[in-house]
Amino acid sequence: MYQTNKYLTFRLHESLYGIEAEFIQEIFPLPELLPIADVRCDIIGVFYLKQQLIPVLHLDSLLGSSLKECHISDYIILIQWESLPIGIVVPEICEMIEIDNEIIENAGFPENLSINDISFVTGVIQVDSEKIWLLNSQKLIRYPDSLLTLIWDLESELYARKKALEEQNYLENYQLLEGIQIPSFYALYCPHTTLEERKIFQQRASELQNIAVDSETDIENISLAVIAFGDKYFGLDLELVREFISIQNLKPIPCCPKHIIGNMNLRGQIITLVDIRNVLNLPTTPINIGSKAVVFQVNDILASFPVDRVLEVVSLKQDKMMPLSVTSFDDRVQYLRGIAPFGEQVLLVLDLPKILTEGGLIVNDRI
């Protein structure tokens, strides 16, 4: 029996890369960083997440590029490296794919990059007409001793200011931190940002820093993929997600209800595309080739549904999700596990198994 692994793919400098999904903890928009002048360990800066200092790596350091430029549209992929969380800056999140290990080839490297050490590249696969370079997240840190020393030194230096950080707002905190002889994040990595973009960067950092740390260790966390239909945000249990894909090779199925959009050939496997928007009382729009879709598996049902956007992955404590009353006037409540805060928005957490079994989507016991 063949073995597969999930990889999250992202694009950097016209090349496509994949990183093992099992080591990914969260994905969120890039916040303002405290830059690091000492670049021996490839770390460009740090930020606070739930009061913990998180070092951030830019892959340009590993890929032989001197650019390291950051943008307001960039994301942080938070991975678990040994016992530490590490952030990786990526400009474009693409899709989650599941790969048969037997199709992974030995890695060369993109011709436009010139580097000597490619030990962090585990292999390459060909998908359609494009190569995906697979990265080993546990080998991205080339100088682990320097990284650990850097973190210890920074934490020691910032410890005396911790009380001020907790008592004052983030902008004042940042002014205090600038006294640590650290160059400007914007001067180094975001030279073309506007004042409004800087405020967004700072607001993101403030929100990440001020996430409450729950002292209860027995409260289970769930990982949710955040997707959007129009201007509404929904959370989907990441354990049910097999891949995020772009819709291709879609073929209509004759004599099926309108919510059965068609079949797709996904690397030799036929996947049915089903529209769940009617069940959720959402307006429907035409499905286009190239649009995003979520491939999911619920028990023995393997299928997909289209979405307008795939935003990020978040970790949510169960007690932060508030239940909804089934007596609500909104019929879609019965298909939701609950609601949770998501920045200034509300996240509606989907009960996908119930949508499939009770939402009238199953045709002849199959989707």
C-alpha positions in Angstrom: 0.0 0.0 0.0 1.4 3.4 -1.0 2.2 6.1 1.6 1.2 9.7 1.2 2.0 12.9 2.9 0.3 16.3 2.9 2.3 19.4 1.8 1.2 23.0 1.9 2.4 24.7 -1.3 3.5 28.3 -1.7 5.1 30.4 -4.4 8.4 32.4 -4.1 10.2 34.0 -7.0 8.2 32.3 -9.7 9.0 28.8 -8.2 6.6 26.6 -6.3 7.6 25.0 -3.0 5.9 22.6 -0.6 6.4 22.1 3.2 5.1 19.2 5.3 1.7 19.9 6.7 2.3 17.8 9.8 4.7 20.4 11.2 2.5 23.4 10.5 0.9 24.9 13.5 -0.8 28.1 12.2 -0.9 30.4 9.2 -1.6 34.2 9.5 -0.8 37.5 7.8 2.7 38.9 8.4 2.9 41.2 11.4 5.4 43.9 12.1 8.7 42.3 13.1 11.5 43.4 15.4 14.4 43.0 13.0 17.6 41.2 13.9 20.9 42.8 13.0 22.9 39.5 13.5 22.1 37.5 10.4 24.3 34.5 11.2 21.3 32.3 11.8 19.2 33.4 8.8 16.6 35.0 11.1 15.4 38.4 9.9 13.3 39.3 12.9 11.1 38.2 15.8 7.5 38.9 17.0 5.5 38.0 20.1 2.8 35.3 19.9 0.9 34.8 23.1 3.8 36.4 25.0 6.3 34.0 23.4 9.1 35.3 21.2 8.9 33.8 17.7 12.0 34.0 15.4 11.1 34.5 11.7 13.0 33.0 8.8 12.9 34.4 5.2 13.6 31.7 2.6 15.6 34.2 0.6 18.4 33.5 3.1 18.5 29.9 2.2 17.8 30.3 -1.5 20.8 32.5 -2.2 18.7 35.7 -2.8 19.6 39.0 -1.2 16.1 40.4 -1.6 14.3 39.5 1.6 11.7 42.1 0.9 8.4 41.8 2.8 4.9 43.0 1.7 1.6 43.6 3.4 0.1 40.6 1.5 2.7 38.2 2.9 1.9 35.3 5.3 3.7 33.7 8.2 3.7 29.9 8.2 4.3 28.8 11.8 6.1 25.5 12.0 7.3 23.3 14.9 11.1 23.0 14.7 12.4 20.6 17.3 10.7 22.1 20.5 10.5 25.7 19.1 7.9 27.5 17.0 9.6 29.1 14.0 7.9 31.5 11.5 8.5 31.4 7.8 7.7 34.4 5.5 6.0 33.4 2.3 4.4 35.8 -0.3 1.7 33.5 -1.7 -0.1 30.5 -0.1 -1.3 28.2 -2.9 -2.9 24.9 -2.0 -2.7 21.8 0.2 -1.8 18.7 -1.7 -1.4 15.0 -0.8 1.5 13.3 -2.4 2.3 9.7 -3.1 5.9 9.3 -1.8 6.7 7.1 -4.7 6.4 10.0 -7.2 8.9 12.2 -5.4 12.1 12.5 -7.4 15.6 13.4 -6.2 16.0 17.1 -6.1 18.1 19.3 -8.4 17.2 22.9 -7.9 15.8 25.8 -9.9 18.3 27.1 -12.3 17.7 30.7 -11.4 19.1 30.1 -7.8 22.7 29.5 -7.0 23.3 27.9 -3.6 25.7 25.2 -2.4 23.7 23.6 0.4 20.3 22.1 -0.6 20.0 19.6 2.3 16.7 21.2 3.2 15.2 20.1 -0.1 13.9 16.6 0.1 12.8 16.1 -3.5 10.8 17.4 -6.4 7.5 16.4 -8.0 5.9 17.3 -11.3 2.3 18.5 -11.1 0.8 19.3 -14.5 3.4 21.5 -16.2 5.1 22.8 -13.0 7.7 21.4 -10.6 7.1 21.6 -6.8 10.3 21.7 -4.7 9.6 19.9 -1.4 11.3 21.3 1.7 12.2 19.6 4.9 11.1 22.0 7.7 13.4 20.4 10.2 16.5 21.3 8.2 15.6 24.9 7.4 17.6 26.1 10.4 21.2 25.9 9.3 22.8 27.3 12.5 20.7 26.0 15.4 23.3 26.9 18.1 23.3 30.5 16.9 19.5 30.6 16.8 19.2 29.4 20.4 21.8 31.8 21.6 20.0 34.6 19.8 16.7 33.8 21.4 18.2 33.5 24.9 20.0 36.9 24.5 16.9 38.6 23.2 14.7 37.3 25.9 17.2 38.3 28.5 17.5 41.8 27.1 13.7 42.2 26.8 12.9 40.7 30.2 13.5 44.0 32.1 10.9 45.7 29.8 8.3 42.9 30.1 6.2 44.8 32.7 6.1 47.8 30.4 5.1 45.6 27.5 2.2 44.2 29.5 0.9 47.5 30.9 1.1 49.8 27.8 -0.4 49.7 24.4 1.6 48.1 21.5 2.7 51.3 19.8 4.3 52.6 23.1 5.8 49.1 23.6 7.4 49.2 20.2 8.9 52.6 20.9 10.5 51.0 24.1 11.7 48.1 22.1 13.4 50.3 19.6 15.8 51.3 22.3 17.5 47.9 21.9 19.6 49.1 19.0 17.6 47.2 16.4 17.3 48.7 12.9 13.9 49.5 11.4 11.8 46.7 10.0 10.5 49.0 7.3 13.9 50.4 6.3 15.3 46.9 6.0 12.5 44.8 4.5 9.5 47.1 3.6 11.0 50.2 2.1 7.9 51.0 0.0 5.2 50.6 2.6 2.6 53.4 3.1 1.7 54.8 6.5 -1.6 52.9 6.4 0.2 49.6 5.6 2.5 50.2 8.6 -0.6 50.7 10.8 -1.9 47.3 9.6 1.4 45.6 10.3 1.4 47.1 13.8 -2.2 46.1 14.4 -1.4 42.5 13.4 1.5 42.4 15.8 -0.5 43.8 18.6 -3.3 41.3 18.1 -0.9 38.3 18.1 1.0 39.6 21.1 -2.1 40.1 23.2 -3.8 36.8 22.5 -4.7 35.5 26.0 -2.7 32.6 27.3 -5.1 30.1 28.8 -3.8 28.6 32.0 -6.0 25.6 31.6 -3.9 22.9 29.9 -6.7 20.4 29.6 -8.8 22.5 27.1 -8.4 20.9 23.7 -7.3 23.0 20.7 -8.8 22.5 17.3 -7.1 23.6 14.0 -9.5 25.3 11.6 -9.0 26.2 7.9 -10.6 29.6 7.4 -12.5 29.9 4.2 -14.7 32.6 2.8 -18.0 32.7 0.9 -18.4 36.3 -0.2 -17.9 38.5 2.9 -18.6 35.7 5.4 -15.9 33.6 7.1 -16.2 29.9 8.0 -14.0 27.6 9.9 -13.5 24.0 8.8 -12.0 21.3 10.9 -8.5 20.8 9.4 -8.6 17.1 10.1 -11.3 16.8 7.5 -9.3 18.7 4.9 -7.3 16.7 2.5 -6.2 19.4 0.1 -6.8 23.0 -1.1 -6.8 23.0 -4.9 -7.6 25.1 -8.0 -10.5 23.7 -10.0 -9.3 22.1 -13.2 -10.6 19.5 -15.7 -14.2 19.9 -14.5 -16.7 17.7 -16.3 -20.4 18.0 -15.7 -22.4 14.9 -14.6 -25.6 14.3 -16.6 -28.9 14.0 -14.7 -27.7 15.3 -11.4 -29.1 17.9 -9.1 -27.7 21.4 -9.6 -25.6 21.2 -6.4 -23.5 18.5 -8.0 -21.3 20.6 -10.2 -19.2 17.9 -11.8 -16.2 15.6 -11.5 -12.5 16.5 -11.5 -9.5 14.3 -12.2 -7.1 14.9 -9.3 -3.8 13.1 -10.1 -5.7 10.1 -11.4 -8.4 10.1 -8.7 -12.0 11.2 -9.6 -13.3 13.9 -7.2 -16.8 15.2 -7.2 -17.3 18.9 -6.8 -20.5 19.7 -4.7 -21.8 23.1 -3.9 -22.7 23.6 -0.2 -23.8 27.2 -0.4 -27.5 26.5 -0.8 -27.4 24.5 2.5 -25.9 27.5 4.2 -28.4 30.0 2.7 -25.7 31.7 0.7 -26.0 33.2 -2.8 -24.5 31.0 -5.5 -22.3 32.3 -8.3 -20.9 30.5 -11.4 -17.9 28.2 -10.7 -14.9 29.1 -12.9 -11.8 27.1 -13.9 -9.0 28.2 -11.6 -11.3 29.0 -8.6 -10.4 27.5 -5.2 -11.9 24.3 -3.8 -11.5 22.3 -0.6 -11.0 18.5 -1.0 -12.3 16.8 2.1 -12.8 13.3 3.5 -15.6 12.5 6.0 -15.6 8.7 6.8 -15.7 7.0 3.3 -16.9 10.2 1.5 -14.2 11.9 -0.5 -15.3 15.0 -2.4 -14.7 18.7 -2.7 -16.6 22.0 -2.6 -15.8 25.4 -4.1 -14.9 28.4 -2.0 -14.3 32.0 -2.8 -11.1 32.2 -0.8 -8.8 30.2 1.4 -7.5 32.6 4.1 -5.4 30.9 6.7 -5.2 28.2 9.4 -5.9 29.0 13.0 -5.8 27.2 16.3 -8.9 27.6 18.4 -9.5 26.5 22.0 -12.8 24.6 22.3 -14.1 26.9 25.0 -13.7 29.9 22.7 -16.3 28.5 20.4 -19.8 29.5 21.4 -22.8 27.2 20.6 -25.8 28.5 18.7 -29.4 28.0 19.5 -31.2 25.6 17.1 -34.3 27.8 17.6 -32.6 30.6 15.7 -34.5 32.0 12.7 -31.5 31.3 10.6 -31.8 27.8 9.1 -28.1 27.3 8.6 -27.5 27.2 12.4 -28.2 23.5 12.5 -25.2 23.0 10.2 -22.8 25.0 12.4 -20.8 23.8 15.4 -20.7 27.3 16.8 -19.2 30.7 16.3 -15.8 32.2 17.4 -14.1 35.6 17.2 -11.9 36.1 14.2 -10.2 39.5 14.4 -13.0 42.0 14.0 -15.1 39.4 12.2 -17.1 36.4 13.3 -16.0 32.9 12.3 -18.9 30.4 11.7 -17.5 26.9 12.4 -19.0 24.4 9.9 -20.4 20.9 10.9 -19.4 19.3 7.6 -20.5 15.7 8.5 -24.0 17.1 9.3 -24.1 19.1 6.1 -23.3 15.9 4.1 -25.8 13.6 5.9 -28.7 16.0 6.6 -28.3 18.8 4.1 -29.8 16.9 1.2 -26.5 16.7 -0.7 -26.3 12.9 -1.0 -27.6 11.3 -4.2 -28.2 7.5 -4.2 -26.1 7.2 -1.1 -23.2 8.9 -2.8 -22.2 12.5 -3.3 
